[in-house]
């Protein structure tokens, strides 16, 4: 089996996704197909964009001829991993974990082929063994292989020990549980590879060591770099919160806009990380970007590829249409519901329908009512300066009245002062 589709390690390497590996992993994966796994935290019912690197790593691994396992951490999720955490996270109930696992499993199924002949993917819940293993058996069979001084030297543990919060024995034991997962997967499926973010290196090495001690077998680990933006900010976090894969938590429009707003310094790197595009096509996009960065072609392609991958062609088309219309004078072609979805975080003011009926409400009065102007005089100055827009169309007549005919679907008015100061007026009975 030396003619695998391609070297998985080389695939990660050219994409910039290789942070560290155990010696010999590339040789092992070139020699024969291997079984590898990644664990996913069930602290929420949806994965987020920060989960895409490990999720796609499993999918890339499968495309290279190997067999992926996704561990839905129903057992370890009851404990909580201290890696990358400044304080101990709230413990979840088994019922909460089970609900979260269902959402995660649905999302993983978009990436992994569970019916592929020869190397079908698996999703496994580690609660199947962690919640059924007696404590005394675990301490005897697993705990005896760990040395506390070594565990204390792990970066994730040491950082917490140095913090004011400290670390509880519950979280301190997490390393043993993750190592035990690796051992069980080796025993059941001959799984010899564990992957994760670079903050997981200590936990992964602990599992490699445990398999060597208990089974006398060679196992391996691969870790990816933790993704940050060029400005040093945590990837996937915005002023509005986390960017989720669940369309009920983050709409496809906001998801598309998140990628479209990617910093120039990150665009090519993210194309390598988060898309299936090959080196040649990304290289061409990089050349276009260097020649005309203002065109933002790399960001547009990134937004298209990732939105299509997560939400499908129909949602992508809708997000593109909404983006095109919302920032043009054709915004009124959108429905009121579509506009409300786009500017769900914008300030909003209720206006009784009686105030806008008949001759309508003077524009200056409306601006004062919404707070876009502090007084009628200031409103008049804004209007005459051309900085007031209704449905993205400039209003320059201070005597202008706003009536029901100006409303979108009879429900809302979309006002804007300047380039981006949007305000919604909701027409109420």
C-alpha positions as CSV (number, residue, x, y, z in Angstrom):
1,X,0.0,0.0,0.0
2,X,2.8,2.4,-0.8
3,X,0.8,4.2,-3.5
4,X,-1.5,6.2,-1.3
5,X,-3.3,9.2,-2.8
6,X,-0.6,11.5,-1.5
7,X,1.5,12.1,1.6
8,X,-0.8,13.4,4.3
9,X,2.1,15.0,6.2
10,X,3.2,16.8,3.0
11,X,-0.4,18.0,2.5
12,X,-0.4,19.6,6.0
13,X,3.1,21.0,5.5
14,X,2.5,23.0,2.3
15,X,-0.7,24.3,3.8
16,X,1.2,25.6,6.9
17,X,-0.7,23.3,9.2
18,X,2.1,21.3,10.7
19,X,3.2,22.6,14.1
20,X,4.9,19.4,15.5
21,X,5.0,15.7,14.9
22,X,6.4,12.6,16.6
23,X,9.4,11.1,14.8
24,X,8.6,8.7,12.0
25,X,5.0,9.6,11.4
26,X,5.4,10.4,7.7
27,X,7.2,7.1,7.1
28,X,4.4,5.2,8.9
29,X,1.7,6.9,6.9
30,X,3.4,6.3,3.6
31,X,4.0,2.6,4.4
32,X,0.3,1.7,5.0
33,X,-3.1,3.3,5.7
34,X,-3.4,4.3,9.4
35,X,-6.3,5.0,11.7
36,X,-6.2,8.4,13.3
37,X,-8.4,10.4,15.5
38,X,-9.2,13.9,16.9
39,X,-11.4,14.7,19.9
40,X,-14.0,17.4,19.8
41,X,-15.2,19.3,22.9
42,X,-19.0,19.1,23.4
43,X,-19.3,22.3,25.4
44,X,-21.8,23.7,22.8
45,X,-24.3,22.2,20.4
46,X,-22.3,23.5,17.4
47,X,-18.7,23.7,16.3
48,X,-17.3,27.1,15.4
49,X,-14.9,28.3,12.7
50,X,-12.0,27.5,15.1
51,X,-12.9,23.9,14.8
52,X,-12.4,23.8,11.0
53,X,-8.7,23.1,11.0
54,X,-9.1,19.8,13.0
55,X,-12.3,18.9,11.2
56,X,-10.8,19.4,7.8
57,X,-7.6,17.5,8.9
58,X,-9.7,14.4,9.4
59,X,-11.3,14.9,6.0
60,X,-7.9,15.5,4.4
61,X,-6.6,12.4,6.1
62,X,-9.5,10.3,4.7
63,X,-8.9,11.7,1.2
64,X,-5.2,10.5,1.5
65,X,-6.4,7.0,2.0
66,X,-6.4,6.8,5.8
67,X,-9.3,6.1,8.3
68,X,-10.5,8.9,10.5
69,X,-12.2,8.7,13.8
70,X,-13.9,11.7,15.4
71,X,-14.2,11.4,19.1
72,X,-17.3,13.2,20.5
73,X,-16.1,13.8,24.0
74,X,-19.1,12.8,26.0
75,X,-16.9,11.5,28.7
76,X,-14.1,14.0,28.8
77,X,-16.6,16.8,28.2
78,X,-17.9,16.1,31.7
79,X,-14.5,17.0,33.1
80,X,-13.1,19.8,30.9
81,X,-9.6,20.2,29.4
82,X,-7.4,22.8,31.1
83,X,-5.4,23.4,27.9
84,X,-5.7,27.0,26.7
85,X,-8.0,27.9,29.6
86,X,-7.3,30.5,32.2
87,X,-10.0,29.3,34.6
88,X,-11.9,26.1,35.1
89,X,-14.9,25.9,32.8
90,X,-18.4,25.1,34.2
91,X,-19.1,21.4,34.3
92,X,-21.9,20.2,32.0
93,X,-24.6,17.7,32.9
94,X,-24.8,14.4,31.0
95,X,-28.1,15.7,29.5
96,X,-26.4,18.9,28.2
97,X,-23.5,16.9,26.8
98,X,-25.9,14.5,24.9
99,X,-27.8,17.4,23.3
100,X,-24.5,19.0,22.2
101,X,-23.2,15.8,20.8
102,X,-26.1,15.5,18.5
103,X,-25.4,18.9,16.9
104,X,-21.7,18.2,16.5
105,X,-22.3,14.8,14.9
106,X,-24.6,16.4,12.3
107,X,-21.9,18.9,11.4
108,X,-19.1,16.4,11.2
109,X,-21.1,14.3,8.7
110,X,-20.8,17.2,6.2
111,X,-17.0,16.5,6.0
112,X,-16.5,12.8,6.6
113,X,-17.6,9.8,4.5
114,X,-19.0,7.1,6.7
115,X,-19.6,4.7,3.9
116,X,-16.3,5.0,2.0
117,X,-15.1,1.5,1.1
118,X,-11.9,0.6,2.9
119,X,-11.5,3.7,5.1
120,X,-14.9,4.7,6.3
121,X,-15.0,7.4,9.0
122,X,-16.4,6.7,12.5
123,X,-17.9,9.0,15.2
124,X,-17.4,7.5,18.6
125,X,-18.5,8.8,22.1
126,X,-15.8,8.3,24.7
127,X,-18.5,8.1,27.3
128,X,-19.0,4.5,26.2
129,X,-15.9,3.6,28.2
130,X,-15.0,6.5,30.4
131,X,-18.3,6.4,32.3
132,X,-18.2,2.6,32.7
133,X,-14.7,2.1,33.9
134,X,-14.4,1.7,37.7
135,X,-12.2,4.2,39.4
136,X,-10.0,1.6,41.0
137,X,-9.5,-0.2,37.7
138,X,-8.6,3.1,36.0
139,X,-6.1,4.0,38.7
140,X,-4.5,0.6,38.7
141,X,-4.3,0.1,34.9
142,X,-3.7,3.6,33.7
143,X,-2.8,5.9,36.6
144,X,0.3,3.8,37.6
145,X,1.9,4.7,34.2
146,X,1.9,8.4,34.9
147,X,4.4,10.4,37.0
148,X,3.1,13.5,38.7
149,X,6.3,15.4,38.2
150,X,6.0,14.9,34.4
151,X,2.4,15.9,34.4
152,X,3.2,19.1,36.4
153,X,5.8,20.0,33.7
154,X,3.2,20.1,30.9
155,X,2.6,23.7,29.7
156,X,-1.2,23.6,30.1
157,X,-0.9,22.4,33.7
158,X,2.0,24.7,34.6
159,X,0.3,27.8,33.3
160,X,-2.8,27.1,35.4
161,X,-0.7,26.3,38.5
162,X,0.9,29.8,38.2
163,X,-2.5,31.5,37.9
164,X,-4.6,32.8,40.7
165,X,-7.3,30.2,39.9
166,X,-5.0,27.2,40.1
167,X,-6.1,23.9,38.8
168,X,-8.5,21.4,40.4
169,X,-7.8,17.7,40.6
170,X,-10.7,17.2,38.2
171,X,-9.0,19.1,35.4
172,X,-5.5,17.8,36.4
173,X,-6.8,14.3,35.6
174,X,-7.9,15.2,32.1
175,X,-4.5,14.2,30.7
176,X,-5.0,10.6,31.9
177,X,-8.5,10.4,30.4
178,X,-7.3,11.6,27.0
179,X,-4.4,9.2,27.1
180,X,-6.8,6.4,28.0
181,X,-9.0,7.3,25.0
182,X,-6.0,6.8,22.7
183,X,-5.2,3.4,24.3
184,X,-8.8,2.2,24.0
185,X,-8.9,3.3,20.3
186,X,-5.7,1.5,19.7
187,X,-7.0,-1.7,21.3
188,X,-10.4,-1.6,19.5
189,X,-9.4,-0.1,16.1
190,X,-5.6,-0.2,15.9
191,X,-5.7,3.6,16.0
192,X,-2.0,4.8,16.0
193,X,-2.4,8.5,15.3
194,X,-3.8,11.3,17.4
195,X,-4.1,14.9,16.1
196,X,-5.1,18.2,17.6
197,X,-4.1,21.8,18.2
198,X,-0.6,22.6,19.5
199,X,-2.0,23.2,23.0
200,X,-2.8,19.4,23.0
201,X,0.8,18.3,22.5
202,X,1.3,17.2,26.1
203,X,-2.0,15.2,26.2
204,X,-1.2,13.6,22.9
205,X,2.4,12.6,23.9
206,X,0.9,11.2,27.1
207,X,-1.3,8.8,25.0
208,X,1.6,7.9,22.8
209,X,3.7,7.0,25.9
210,X,0.8,5.0,27.4
211,X,0.3,2.9,24.3
212,X,4.0,2.1,24.3
213,X,4.0,1.1,28.0
214,X,0.8,-1.0,27.9
215,X,0.9,-2.5,24.4
216,X,4.6,-2.1,23.4
217,X,3.3,-0.5,20.2
218,X,4.4,2.6,18.3
219,X,1.9,5.4,18.1
220,X,2.2,8.9,16.7
221,X,1.0,12.5,17.2
222,X,0.5,15.5,14.9
223,X,-0.4,19.0,16.1
224,X,-1.6,22.0,14.1
225,X,-0.7,25.7,14.9
226,X,-3.3,27.6,16.8
227,X,-4.9,30.0,14.4
228,X,-4.7,33.7,15.1
229,X,-5.2,36.7,12.9
230,X,-2.3,38.9,11.7
231,X,-3.3,41.4,14.4
232,X,-2.8,38.7,17.1
233,X,-6.5,38.3,17.9
234,X,-8.0,34.9,18.5
235,X,-9.4,33.5,15.3
236,X,-13.2,33.2,15.0
237,X,-14.0,35.8,17.7
238,X,-15.6,39.1,16.6
239,X,-17.3,42.0,18.4
240,X,-20.6,40.2,17.9
241,X,-19.2,37.0,19.4
242,X,-18.2,33.5,18.1
243,X,-18.7,32.6,14.5
244,X,-20.6,29.3,14.6
245,X,-21.1,26.6,11.9
246,X,-24.8,26.3,12.9
247,X,-26.9,28.7,10.7
248,X,-29.3,29.3,13.6
249,X,-26.4,30.7,15.7
250,X,-24.5,32.6,12.9
251,X,-26.5,33.2,9.7
252,X,-25.0,32.3,6.4
253,X,-24.9,36.0,5.6
254,X,-22.9,36.9,8.7
255,X,-20.7,33.8,8.1
256,X,-20.0,34.9,4.5
257,X,-19.2,38.5,5.7
258,X,-16.8,37.2,8.3
259,X,-14.6,35.6,5.7
260,X,-15.1,38.5,3.2
261,X,-13.7,40.9,5.9
262,X,-10.5,38.8,6.3
263,X,-7.4,41.0,6.7
264,X,-5.2,41.2,3.6
265,X,-2.3,39.7,5.6
266,X,-4.4,36.6,6.4
267,X,-6.2,35.9,3.1
268,X,-3.7,33.6,1.4
269,X,-2.9,31.7,4.6
270,X,-6.6,31.2,5.3
271,X,-7.1,29.9,1.7
272,X,-4.6,27.2,2.5
273,X,-6.1,26.4,5.9
274,X,-9.8,26.4,5.2
275,X,-10.4,25.4,1.6
276,X,-9.9,22.4,-0.7
277,X,-8.2,24.6,-3.3
278,X,-4.9,23.2,-4.5
279,X,-1.5,24.9,-4.4
280,X,-1.6,26.0,-8.1
281,X,-5.0,27.7,-7.8
282,X,-4.0,29.4,-4.5
283,X,-0.8,30.5,-6.1
284,X,-2.7,32.2,-8.9
285,X,-5.0,33.9,-6.4
286,X,-1.9,35.1,-4.5
287,X,-0.5,36.6,-7.8
288,X,-3.8,38.3,-8.4
289,X,-3.8,39.6,-4.9
290,X,-0.3,41.0,-5.2
291,X,-1.1,42.7,-8.5
292,X,-4.4,44.2,-7.3
293,X,-5.0,43.9,-3.5
294,X,-7.9,46.4,-3.7
295,X,-9.9,43.9,-5.7
296,X,-9.9,41.6,-2.7
297,X,-10.3,38.6,-5.0
298,X,-8.6,36.3,-2.4
299,X,-11.1,37.3,0.3
300,X,-14.1,36.8,-2.1
301,X,-12.9,33.4,-3.1
302,X,-12.3,32.4,0.5
303,X,-15.8,33.5,1.5
304,X,-17.3,31.6,-1.4
305,X,-15.4,28.4,-0.8
306,X,-16.0,28.2,3.0
307,X,-19.6,29.3,2.9
308,X,-20.4,26.8,0.2
309,X,-18.6,24.0,2.2
310,X,-20.5,24.7,5.4
311,X,-23.9,25.9,4.2
312,X,-24.3,24.8,0.6
313,X,-24.8,26.5,-2.8
314,X,-28.2,27.9,-2.1
315,X,-27.2,29.6,1.2
316,X,-24.1,31.0,-0.5
317,X,-26.1,32.5,-3.4
318,X,-28.5,34.0,-0.9
319,X,-25.6,35.5,1.1
320,X,-24.0,36.9,-2.0
321,X,-27.3,38.4,-3.2
322,X,-28.0,39.9,0.2
323,X,-24.5,41.4,0.3
324,X,-24.8,42.9,-3.2
325,X,-28.2,44.4,-2.5
326,X,-27.7,45.6,1.0
327,X,-24.7,47.8,0.2
328,X,-26.4,49.3,-2.9
329,X,-29.3,51.6,-3.7
330,X,-31.3,48.4,-4.5
331,X,-31.5,47.4,-0.8
332,X,-35.3,47.9,-1.0
333,X,-35.4,44.8,-3.2
334,X,-34.7,42.8,0.0
335,X,-37.5,41.8,2.2
336,X,-37.9,43.3,5.7
337,X,-37.0,40.0,7.2
338,X,-33.8,39.7,5.2
339,X,-32.7,43.2,6.2
340,X,-33.5,42.5,9.9
341,X,-31.3,39.5,9.6
342,X,-28.4,41.5,8.2
343,X,-28.6,44.4,10.7
344,X,-29.7,42.4,13.7
345,X,-27.2,44.2,15.9
346,X,-28.1,47.7,14.7
347,X,-29.9,50.1,17.0
348,X,-33.6,50.1,16.4
349,X,-36.5,52.4,17.3
350,X,-40.2,51.7,17.2
351,X,-42.5,54.2,15.4
352,X,-46.3,54.0,15.6
353,X,-47.9,53.6,12.2
354,X,-50.1,56.6,13.0
355,X,-47.1,58.9,13.1
356,X,-46.1,58.0,9.5
357,X,-49.6,57.8,8.0
358,X,-51.1,60.5,5.8
359,X,-48.6,63.2,5.1
360,X,-45.9,61.3,6.9
361,X,-43.3,62.5,9.5
362,X,-40.7,65.2,8.7
363,X,-37.3,63.7,8.1
364,X,-35.7,66.0,10.7
365,X,-38.2,64.8,13.3
366,X,-37.5,61.2,12.5
367,X,-33.8,61.7,12.9
368,X,-34.3,63.3,16.3
369,X,-36.7,60.5,17.2
370,X,-34.1,57.8,16.4
371,X,-31.2,59.6,18.0
372,X,-29.3,60.0,14.7
373,X,-29.5,63.7,15.4
374,X,-29.6,65.6,18.7
375,X,-31.8,68.4,17.4
376,X,-33.8,69.5,14.4
377,X,-31.0,72.0,13.5
378,X,-28.4,69.2,13.6
379,X,-30.7,67.0,11.6
380,X,-31.0,69.8,9.0
381,X,-27.2,70.1,8.8
382,X,-26.7,66.4,8.3
383,X,-29.3,66.3,5.5
384,X,-27.9,69.3,3.7
385,X,-24.4,67.8,4.0
386,X,-25.6,64.7,2.2
387,X,-24.8,62.3,5.1
388,X,-28.4,60.9,5.6
389,X,-29.6,57.9,3.6
390,X,-32.8,56.1,3.4
391,X,-32.5,52.5,2.0
392,X,-28.9,53.6,0.9
393,X,-30.3,56.5,-1.2
394,X,-29.1,60.0,-0.1
395,X,-31.7,62.4,1.2
396,X,-30.7,66.1,0.7
397,X,-34.1,68.0,1.1
398,X,-34.6,69.1,4.8
399,X,-38.3,69.5,4.0
400,X,-38.7,65.8,3.0
401,X,-41.4,63.8,4.8
402,X,-41.2,60.1,5.3
403,X,-44.4,58.1,4.7
404,X,-45.7,54.6,4.5
405,X,-44.6,54.4,0.9
406,X,-41.0,54.7,2.0
407,X,-41.3,51.6,4.2
408,X,-39.9,48.2,3.2
409,X,-42.8,45.7,3.3
410,X,-44.7,48.3,5.3
411,X,-42.6,47.1,8.3
412,X,-39.3,49.0,8.5
413,X,-37.3,52.0,7.5
414,X,-33.5,51.6,7.0
415,X,-31.8,54.8,7.9
416,X,-28.0,55.5,7.7
417,X,-25.9,58.4,8.8
418,X,-22.5,58.5,7.2
419,X,-20.9,55.3,5.8
420,X,-21.9,52.7,8.4
421,X,-24.1,54.2,11.1
422,X,-27.3,52.2,10.4
423,X,-30.5,52.6,12.3
424,X,-33.7,50.6,12.0
425,X,-37.1,52.1,12.4
426,X,-39.7,49.4,13.1
427,X,-43.3,50.4,12.3
428,X,-45.6,49.2,15.1
429,X,-49.4,49.5,15.5
